[in-house]
Structure formats: C-alpha cells, structure tokens
Amino acid sequence: MGEVLTIEAPGKVSLAEEKLPELPEGGFRVATTHSGVSAGTELTYVKGDNPYLNATFDRELGLFVPGTPSIEYPVRGIGYMQVGLVVETRTAAVREGARVAMAYGHRTAYVADPLTDRFVELPDDLDPLLGIYVAHMGPICANGLLHAAHDLYGPAARHLGDGVSGRRVVVVGAGVVGLLVACFAMHGGAAEVVVVDETPARLEVAAALGADVLAVPDDADDPAVTLKQRWRHGPQDRGADVVFQCRGRARALALGLRLLRPQGTLVDLAFYTEGAGEVRLGEEFHHNGLSVRCAQIGRVPRGLAHAWDRERLSYETIGLLREWGPLLRRHLVTDVVGFRDAPLLLGDLAARRRQSLQAVLRHEVEEEGG
C-alpha cells in the first residue's frame, strides 16, 4: 500500500491509502524520496479556480467548451516533480537502486511501465532533491528559452541559449519558474538579466542567484522608464531584447509588454486563471509592433520537435543544475517537510497563511522499508 495526496473539495486536502498494482513483467516500482510542490498549478485545484474544473477541454479542437468538467473532485495525484528510488525492477531499462525523475503526482510509491511512463535516471553527482526539476519543471523553463531561440533563428536554432546570448533579458516574476528561467538565461550567456517582481524577499533570492533586480512597489519609478533609459539600441529603440513573463497576473503581462524594445518578443510561460483586463493592446503592444509567444510545455516551437524533445530539455536541465545546483538548493528551496505534512502545507499555501518559494515533500524510504 502507498499514500496519495487527495483534494476532496476546494480547501480540503488529505492523504488517502492507495493500493499499488502488481509489478508486471517489463515494469518497475519506485518509492518516492522527494516530491516538489508547484505553488501555481497545484494550488488552483486547492482553490477551485483551475479551468479544467469548470469546463470541458476538447483536445481535438483545442477549446474549453461548456459541459461536464474535464476534472472533478476528488482530485488525486496532482503534482509533476517527483524523484523516486527504484526498489524493484523487472526490466533492463532501469536498474534497481537507480534514482529517477518522473511526474506521477504526490504519492509515496508508484508502479511504472517504461513504455508509457517517462523517466530520467539522475546522475550520481546531482543532489537528488534538485532532481524534482529534471522531468518536467526544468523542461518547462528550458522550453521558454527555446521559444526565444526560435523567435530569433527559426528552425536554425541550435543551442538553448541562442535567443539570449549577448542580449538584454528581463524576467517578470520571481517565483520558481521565473528564477529558473533567469538562471537558464545567465547560463546561456545573456549580456544582462534583470528580474522584476513586487516582493522584496523574492528579489533577494534573484540577486543571490546572480541576476540584477528591479522592484515594482506602488511608489516606485516606472520600471519600463528605468530600463528604457538604461538600455539603448539606437534612436527610438530602447528596452529589453526579450522578456520572459513568468507570473500569472494580467498586470505582470502588461508590464512585460512595456519593457520591450520595438518589435521585441515576450515569451509567456505564465498560467492565468483570471481575466486580463489590465493588458492594454492599444498602447505599447500596437504602437511598438510587439509579439507575444506562449511557451507551453505541451509543444516545442514549430520545426524543432525532431531535435528538441522532452529528453533533450531534461538534459539541458541537468546541465543547469550541475552548475547552479548549490545556489538553487540554498536560496530557491525554502521548505522541506515530511510527506504526512503535505495536506497542512498545501492548505496553508492556498489560504496564504504560509509563504514559500519551493516546497518539497520528503519521504523517508528507509523508514518505510522500501
């Protein structure tokens, strides 16, 4: 038996027993050691504002349409940042004792099929806690960089940093996605990386990671004016070469557009659960000829799928973690709690009783006997 995180209804989170299937020939079983919490996507289920809970998503049409919700309560096994120890295997695809990064939700154990379940074996020199980023979260952020590379070079883009190398970059939002994107941009050779956010504590983390920072409190100077005074490309050509928008608020998207140089591109990695009334398309967006590209992990830029699959994005993530791992472990991971404390943690985060950048659930496999 294992345990799985369950959201019974908005605001009601618990752990439930889960019977594991028998291990089939060709499969393997993992015991979870670490499970990363997404304070964005996952909390939309706890708060009840995820669009899948209120409409049907027609995958063929790519539309949300009225009807039976695609996901209904109870919601089980949310989460996409798991690290597991292979405790039993009946396949040559993975050895017993290997640590693997996967995305199977917050559960203490899982039986996997290597033909249908994606897994990435973690190298021995990587902190297993940071392995939570390898299967899914890291590729989400790397895909943002890939969209910037494609915007500049099209299908000729060869390196993840092609879209930022030697360029002036702004990252709006200093959550986990924004901070990892900033690290990818610095890793990719950006001339300057400025992280913009409203929360001083998060900007302190961005600065500790090596980025420049710019606060946007209510009484501050307009950050768009500040950066456009600083970054000149030519007459009537000022601002960021590329902006990565990583905060799911309309005002963040509106700010990101204002920060761009004429004909610049905003790569949007944010997930918006509310309207976007603050995005003013008649002003900078129109007069500066700007572009917005949505970098969603479900697809890489057109024409690059043959060379840039999810495996390569995970490989790029491992390369980033090898260089930036100690800093990320020290500054980005703010909470490590036992798996049994997960319901309390998610409830507190959703109700804003607790603030966290990256929370990680830890499961002591040795104490459970595998």
Residue pairs with C-beta under 8 A, 6 or more apart in sequence:
1 17
1 18
1 19
1 20
2 17
2 18
2 19
2 20
2 107
2 108
2 109
2 110
3 15
3 16
3 17
3 18
3 107
3 108
3 339
4 15
4 16
4 17
4 18
4 76
4 77
4 105
4 106
4 107
4 108
5 13
5 14
5 15
5 76
5 77
5 78
5 79
5 105
5 106
5 107
5 342
5 343
5 346
6 13
6 14
6 15
6 16
6 74
6 75
6 76
7 13
7 45
7 46
7 73
7 74
7 75
7 76
7 78
8 14
8 73
8 74
9 48
9 73
9 74
10 46
10 47
10 48
10 73
11 46
11 47
11 48
11 347
11 350
11 351
13 46
13 342
13 343
13 346
13 347
14 343
15 339
15 340
15 342
15 343
16 76
18 76
18 107
20 29
20 109
20 110
20 111
21 111
22 111
23 29
23 88
23 90
23 111
24 90
24 111
24 113
25 90
26 90
26 91
26 113
26 114
26 115
27 89
27 90
27 91
27 111
27 112
27 113
27 114
28 86
28 88
28 89
28 90
28 91
28 93
28 94
28 111
28 112
28 114
29 86
29 87
29 88
29 89
29 109
29 110
29 111
29 112
30 84
30 85
30 86
30 87
30 100
30 102
30 109
30 110
30 112
31 84
31 85
31 87
31 108
31 109
31 363
31 365
31 368
31 370
32 82
32 83
32 84
32 107
32 108
32 109
32 110
32 339
32 363
32 365
33 83
33 84
33 85
33 99
33 128
33 362
33 363
33 365
34 82
34 83
34 128
34 129
34 131
34 132
34 360
34 361
34 362
34 363
35 79
35 81
35 82
35 83
35 106
35 132
35 339
35 360
35 361
35 363
36 79
36 81
36 82
36 132
36 133
36 137
36 358
36 359
36 360
36 361
37 79
37 81
37 106
37 342
37 345
37 346
37 349
37 356
37 358
37 359
37 360
37 361
38 79
38 80
38 81
38 137
38 176
39 175
39 176
39 349
39 356
39 357
39 358
39 359
40 175
40 177
40 248
40 271
41 50
41 78
41 80
41 271
42 78
42 79
42 346
43 346
43 349
43 350
44 50
44 271
44 273
45 53
45 71
45 75
45 78
46 346
46 347
46 349
46 350
47 350
49 273
49 274
50 71
50 273
51 57
51 64
51 273
52 69
52 70
52 71
53 69
53 71
53 72
53 73
54 69
55 64
55 65
55 66
55 67
55 69
55 70
56 64
56 65
56 66
56 67
56 68
56 69
56 70
57 63
57 64
57 65
57 70
58 64
58 65
76 105
77 104
77 105
77 106
77 107
78 105
78 106
79 103
79 105
79 106
80 103
80 105
80 135
80 136
80 137
81 103
81 132
81 133
81 135
81 136
81 137
82 101
82 102
82 103
82 104
82 105
82 106
82 110
82 132
82 135
83 99
83 100
83 101
83 102
83 122
83 128
83 129
83 131
83 132
84 99
84 100
84 102
84 104
84 109
84 110
85 97
85 98
85 99
85 365
85 370
86 94
86 95
86 96
86 97
86 98
86 99
86 100
87 96
87 365
87 370
88 96
89 95
89 96
91 114
93 114
94 100
94 114
94 119
94 121
98 121
98 122
99 121
99 122
99 128
99 131
100 119
100 120
100 121
100 122
101 119
101 120
101 122
101 131
101 132
101 133
101 134
101 135
101 314
102 110
102 112
102 117
102 118
102 119
102 120
102 135
103 118
103 135
103 136
104 110
104 112
104 117
106 339
106 342
106 361
108 339
108 363
108 368
112 119
118 135
118 310
119 135
120 134
120 135
120 311
120 314
120 318
122 128
122 131
122 134
122 318
123 318
125 322
126 134
126 318
126 321
126 322
126 325
127 321
127 325
127 329
129 329
129 333
129 336
129 360
129 362
130 321
130 325
130 328
130 329
130 333
132 360
133 180
133 317
133 321
134 314
134 317
134 318
134 321
135 314
136 297
137 176
137 177
137 180
138 180
138 313
138 314
138 316
138 317
138 318
138 320
138 321
139 297
139 310
139 313
139 314
139 317
140 177
140 269
140 297
141 177
141 180
141 181
141 184
141 269
141 317
142 160
142 184
142 313
142 316
142 317
142 320
143 295
143 296
143 297
143 300
143 313
144 181
144 184
144 244
144 246
144 267
144 269
144 295
145 160
145 161
145 163
145 164
145 181
145 184
145 185
145 188
146 157
146 160
146 163
146 295
146 300
146 301
146 304
146 308
146 313
147 163
147 267
147 293
147 295
147 301
148 162
148 163
148 164
148 242
148 244
148 265
148 267
149 157
149 159
149 160
149 161
149 162
149 163
149 164
149 301
150 157
150 163
150 301
150 302
150 303
150 304
151 163
151 242
151 265
151 267
151 291
151 293
152 162
152 163
153 162
153 163
154 303
155 302
155 303
155 304
157 163
157 301
157 304
159 165
159 188
160 184
160 188
160 316
161 184
161 185
161 187
161 188
161 189
161 190
162 188
163 188
163 242
164 184
164 185
164 188
164 189
164 190
164 241
164 242
165 188
165 189
165 190
166 189
166 190
166 191
167 190
167 191
167 241
167 242
168 190
168 191
168 192
168 194
168 231
168 240
168 241
169 185
169 190
169 191
169 192
169 193
169 194
169 240
169 241
169 242
169 243
169 244
170 193
170 194
170 195
170 196
170 227
170 240
170 242
170 243
170 244
170 256
170 259
171 178
171 179
171 181
171 182
171 185
171 193
171 194
171 195
171 196
171 211
171 243
171 244
171 246
172 178
172 196
172 197
172 243
172 244
172 245
172 246
172 247
172 252
172 253
172 255
172 256
172 259
173 196
173 197
173 245
173 246
173 247
173 252
173 270
174 182
174 195
174 196
174 197
174 199
174 202
174 203
174 205
174 206
174 213
175 202
175 246
175 247
175 357
176 332
176 357
176 358
177 246
177 269
177 270
178 195
178 197
178 206
178 244
178 246
178 247
179 195
179 202
179 205
179 206
179 209
179 332
179 357
180 320
180 328
180 332
181 244
181 246
181 269
182 193
182 195
182 206
182 209
182 211
182 244
183 209
183 210
183 320
183 324
183 328
184 316
184 320
185 193
185 244
186 193
186 209
186 210
186 211
187 319
187 320
187 323
187 324
192 212
192 231
193 211
193 212
194 211
194 212
194 213
194 214
194 227
194 240
195 203
195 206
195 211
195 212
195 213
195 214
196 213
196 214
196 215
196 216
196 223
196 255
196 259
197 203
197 206
197 213
197 215
197 216
197 247
198 215
198 216
198 217
200 215
201 355
202 357
203 213
203 214
203 215
205 331
205 332
205 357
206 213
207 213
208 327
208 330
208 331
209 324
209 327
209 328
209 331
209 332
210 327
214 223
214 226
214 227
216 223
216 255
222 258
223 255
223 259
224 239
224 255
224 258
224 259
227 239
227 240
227 259
228 238
228 239
228 259
228 261
229 238
231 238
231 239
231 240
231 261
232 238
233 239
233 261
236 262
237 261
237 262
238 261
239 259
239 260
239 261
239 262
239 264
240 259
240 260
240 261
240 264
241 261
241 264
242 260
242 264
242 265
242 266
242 267
243 256
243 257
243 259
243 260
243 264
243 265
243 266
243 267
244 266
244 267
244 269
245 252
245 253
245 256
245 266
245 267
245 268
245 269
245 270
246 269
246 270
247 270
248 270
248 271
248 272
248 273
249 270
249 272
249 274
250 272
250 274
250 275
250 276
250 277
250 278
250 279
251 278
252 270
253 266
253 268
253 270
253 272
253 276
253 278
253 279
253 292
254 278
254 279
254 280
256 266
256 268
257 266
257 279
257 284
257 285
257 290
257 292
258 284
260 266
260 284
260 288
260 290
261 288
262 288
262 289
262 290
263 288
263 289
263 290
263 291
264 288
264 290
264 291
265 290
265 291
265 292
265 293
266 290
266 291
266 292
266 293
267 293
267 295
268 292
268 293
268 294
268 295
269 295
279 285
284 290
285 292
299 305
300 308
300 309
300 313
301 308
321 328
332 357
332 358
333 357
333 358
333 360
334 356
334 357
334 358
334 359
335 345
335 356
335 358
335 359
335 360
336 359
336 360
336 362
337 345
337 359
337 360
337 361
337 362
338 361
338 362
338 363
338 364
339 361
339 362
339 363
341 361
342 361
345 354
345 356
345 359
345 361
347 353
348 354
349 356
349 359
